[in-house]
Amino acid sequence: QVQLVESGGGLVHPGGSLRLSCAASGSGFSTYAMEWYRQAAGKQLEFVAFITTTGDTDYVGSVKGRFTISRDNAKNTVYLQMNSLRPEDTAVYYCHTRNTVPTYWGQGTQVTVSS
């Protein structure tokens, strides 16, 4: 059983920045490929970013150049640095383990981008 706890969400003005964190329980974090997803109100869950165990990354096109995913295995934590935020980035953001069986989801953290 892996528990994922997200934090760092909040209200930010357009153009602002936030850093999300996702802390994982247990000792296997360094073997997990990790992802961030988001879900805006009334919309489907959307892939945002992915990081492999060796630090390779991938992003959905709409966030490339603005968001950065990273990990700190010593802290069992994956991060999502979000810059140049836009109103359309407003959503609940979830972290997810890609390669565990079963996979695990955090509870989500709300990000609201509004003036």
C-alpha positions in Angstrom: 0.0 0.0 0.0 1.4 3.4 -1.0 -0.1 6.6 0.2 0.3 9.8 -1.8 -0.3 13.2 -0.2 -0.3 16.3 -2.4 0.2 19.8 -1.1 0.9 23.3 -2.4 -2.3 24.2 -4.2 -4.0 27.5 -3.8 -5.3 30.7 -5.4 -2.9 32.6 -7.7 -3.2 35.4 -10.2 -2.7 34.8 -13.9 1.1 34.8 -14.6 1.9 33.6 -11.1 3.6 30.5 -9.9 2.9 27.6 -7.6 4.9 24.5 -6.7 3.0 21.3 -6.0 4.4 18.5 -3.9 3.4 14.9 -3.6 4.9 12.9 -0.8 4.8 9.1 -1.0 4.9 6.6 1.9 7.1 3.6 2.1 10.5 2.7 0.8 9.9 2.0 -2.9 9.6 5.6 -4.2 12.8 5.5 -6.2 11.4 2.7 -8.3 8.2 4.5 -9.1 7.6 6.4 -12.3 5.4 9.3 -11.3 2.8 11.4 -13.0 0.7 14.5 -12.4 -2.9 14.7 -13.7 -5.5 17.4 -13.4 -9.3 17.6 -13.6 -11.1 20.8 -14.2 -14.7 21.1 -13.1 -17.0 19.3 -15.5 -14.1 18.0 -17.6 -12.2 14.7 -18.0 -9.1 13.8 -16.2 -6.1 15.1 -18.1 -2.4 14.0 -18.1 -0.1 16.8 -17.3 3.5 15.5 -16.7 5.5 12.3 -16.2 8.9 11.5 -14.8 10.8 8.3 -15.0 12.9 6.7 -12.3 16.0 8.1 -14.0 14.6 11.6 -14.4 13.4 11.7 -18.0 10.3 13.8 -18.3 7.3 14.4 -20.6 4.5 16.9 -20.7 1.2 17.6 -22.3 1.7 20.3 -24.9 -0.3 23.0 -23.2 2.1 23.1 -20.3 5.5 22.6 -22.0 7.8 25.4 -21.2 5.7 26.5 -18.2 5.6 23.5 -15.9 8.5 21.4 -14.6 8.2 18.0 -13.0 11.1 16.8 -10.7 11.7 14.3 -8.0 13.7 14.0 -4.8 14.1 10.3 -3.9 15.7 11.1 -0.6 12.5 12.9 0.4 10.1 10.4 -1.4 8.6 13.4 -3.1 7.7 14.5 -6.7 7.2 18.1 -7.5 5.4 20.1 -10.1 6.7 23.7 -10.6 4.1 25.7 -12.4 5.0 29.1 -13.9 3.1 31.5 -16.1 -0.2 30.1 -14.8 -3.3 30.7 -16.8 -7.0 30.6 -15.9 -7.3 27.4 -17.9 -4.8 25.7 -15.6 -7.5 25.8 -12.8 -8.2 22.3 -11.7 -7.7 19.7 -9.0 -4.2 18.2 -9.5 -3.4 14.6 -8.6 -0.2 12.6 -8.5 -0.2 9.0 -9.6 2.2 6.1 -9.6 2.5 4.8 -13.2 4.3 1.5 -12.8 3.1 0.0 -9.6 0.5 -2.8 -9.4 -2.0 -1.6 -8.4 -1.4 2.1 -9.2 -2.0 4.7 -6.6 -3.6 8.2 -6.6 -3.3 11.0 -4.2 -6.4 12.9 -2.8 -5.7 16.0 -5.0 -4.9 19.6 -4.4 -6.9 22.5 -5.8 -5.2 25.1 -8.0 -7.2 28.2 -8.9 -5.9 30.8 -11.3 -8.0 33.9 -11.2 -7.7 37.7 -11.0 
